[in-house]
């Protein structure tokens, strides 16, 4: 049985991606008998590309996605190079994990509440600095060039990259290499970038590619922060899909194929950029410049991360303030009164979305946990570790743009009649949850001293009994943390919930994003805050429960 | 420890003035010594005797948890409070720590002080490799070298950075007995030819004796 776990896991990950891609390709080329398409044609492509603003939509996703990744990685590199191993580094870097757990939509709404013309930043500097007593008529959020979306992606993805880098650093002998470089006279920043960072980057390359794929094709954040006319290509696909004219589904599918092209082009550009940077780096290393005066770069790296962390945190506070705001005149920094009753009034409205989101999250994270534990235990018993190729497959659902294959999957689901079913939504979430559960459990699984299990086996216990009585209790903390991370990933999902759920499973995320076009900041504030609270509660419990259970076991406290 | 015959140029070499390192008030290691150019001072002691902590202090990498007093002079200059990159010390550890993403030659170019054209620099490194009888290693991936080759390349890398003193932290302990003597002779030979003061910390009596200089016991 256990032997089947790894292939089953990979099938559940790869199957939907491939099926979705096949569905999208069939539809894009006009062949889908269920929708009346019986002959191959390129008409849908022609229609998509002829739509006004199509090229601009495609370009938006491409440049915003690449720029967000590049800025995020640059801030990461400077922050690590300037501060890794110093006294303030560890407590500050510990922010990465809670920051990453804030869902995309909440991050985006928080940012919007700060930077819109009537937002908190403008209120804080008005009227004394700006002389304004009415919000200026500027298009800061939803700007046509996509700057707000770019900012949102950077503050969302940089903590994720930091978290991945923190996991990768210890495997690169960082202290010894940095010290060797510094002893040769290299400044801290350049020494780290040349001696340590290449090894770190080699290990976070797949996560970086996932960030590119996500950023070029994101839907929920683009609906909140991105341009309206024309929108990014991913949003345009959703609009065509929602068109009452069913024939537009062919056009949407063709655009989804184009989205694959956009993301592939971005990945290719990045790959060429990698080569160029490596070449320039080697050239620079040949010249041996030491760059000892690097305090500017240390300050830049620190302030870059500080601005990102503060923006997310202030955004969350802004969400809260709006959710309890009474009357709030424009230049006032705070509302005239705080009204907690607003939460009580709205509570019935939130019950269903919270329940749905939690149920889907528990099902997806639970399913992923079973699959991952079974796969890891299988590997443990047979002395196997995942090959690089298997890990790359694990990243497949994160590197293929979500909109492309989820859309194809929906078409199949509609055809086969399981769209809107709970299990279909949960399975769609499973595709995105499983990779993260695996990635957060694999290392702790390997790290546990194998001799514990040898001892237990030699005491006459069966492998299954050893797993449940030794392995799971010893790994309670990482298992619960991985579960909470999976839950957080599921809560944040917009597209699979909205599309595969066929609108029948409204969650805090879909409801909040649906409100993006409107202007009810009080309801948006509450929903986005609940959306961030659910993963926070899960992560909090994951830390608390083992601490309580093992409070009398000193060897279990880390 | 002071060699009286070198008092004429007493300010040259590595001077450790009343070094005293403590951890939470408990003494870790204390030393007062002068290492003249071309001389070797060996600090010998078991692991945990604080000898690596001593090297960390001298090189500028002492963790914050330790408190240290005393003064470090290199060729008369007080380097006690300089950042590591300004101390001009060459460090060799038991791991060669060649950067795995660079070729052997690039590792050496990394150490060579800036200046000169790309071509001149490459020529210089190749000539140096050649002089040391390792010309064929330049293009190699460091991961493919034998332990002895790695240790030698690591020494070349340190020497190319033009240090004013060498600090050796058990640099031979990972080598098998056969290579050990050869690498050891190579290292001490190079240091003596360049008139570098050398501080060696080791737990191995053979290493200490092969170094041929004064030996002080730690721990």
Interface residues (C-beta under 8 A of the other chain):
Chain A: X87 X173 X175 X176 X177 X179 X180 X181 X182 X183 X184 X185 X186 X187 X188 X191 X194 X195 X198 X199 X202 X282 X283 X285 X286 X287 X288 X289 X290 X292
Chain B: X59 X60 X61 X64 X83 X84 X85 X86 X87 X88 X89 X90 X91 X93 X95 X97 X99 X100 X101 X102 X106 X109 X110 X111 X112 X113 X114 X115 X118 X121 X122 X157 X158 X161 X163
